[in-house]
Amino acid sequence: MHITLRQLEVFTEVLKSGSTTLASQMLSLSQSAVSAALSDLEGQLGVQLFDRVGKRLVVNEHGRLLYPRAVALLEQGSEIEHMFQEDNGAIRVYASSTIGNYILPEVIARYRRDFPGLPLGKVRISRSFLPKLTR
């Protein structure tokens, strides 16, 4: 069994919206892709998550059991993505040798004292720092 985060995302959106059409609009997917993802998830779990009432999907007991766990997994996935994003709030500092050796140590010490919870990324002291600033 290989449940994907995409399937769980589709499931939660269908549950919130009550239809695959509205869920497809919210997820920027085709309606058939949403239906297929939901069908695959139900197939892998071996249960139906919704009762089909006309054109509406009504969550059943299996769907109600899955929903809080699916939301928790999606939140954890989002946390992991944010944790490893390149720009996670860290400040990168590039400085010339003179600035880096004489002024920057005090500035960094004040930064760490005033903002202990914020990361300080790379501190690079170099004679040729200007090209790095333009990237």
C-alpha angles and dihedrals in degrees: 000000000000112000112185130211087237090059090050091047090052091047094052093046093049089050092051096045100035095225141064090229094059091040090053090054092050092048096040091237131124116265090242091054090052092048091048093049091049092047091049091050092050090047093051092048093043093227139088113247095195137038111228110230108177105303093334127092115219117195113242132200093281091052092048090053093049099044102077091044092048091051091049092050092048090050091050090049090052091049090052091050091051092046093059101037111124095237103048094159095284117141118229117208126196119183142165119255093259095049092039095051101039110025108021098065091063093043091051092047091052091046092052091047095047097039108028094160096053118086123237108216125197121346108195123182112194142147090231102047098130097082089053091056092058095055 
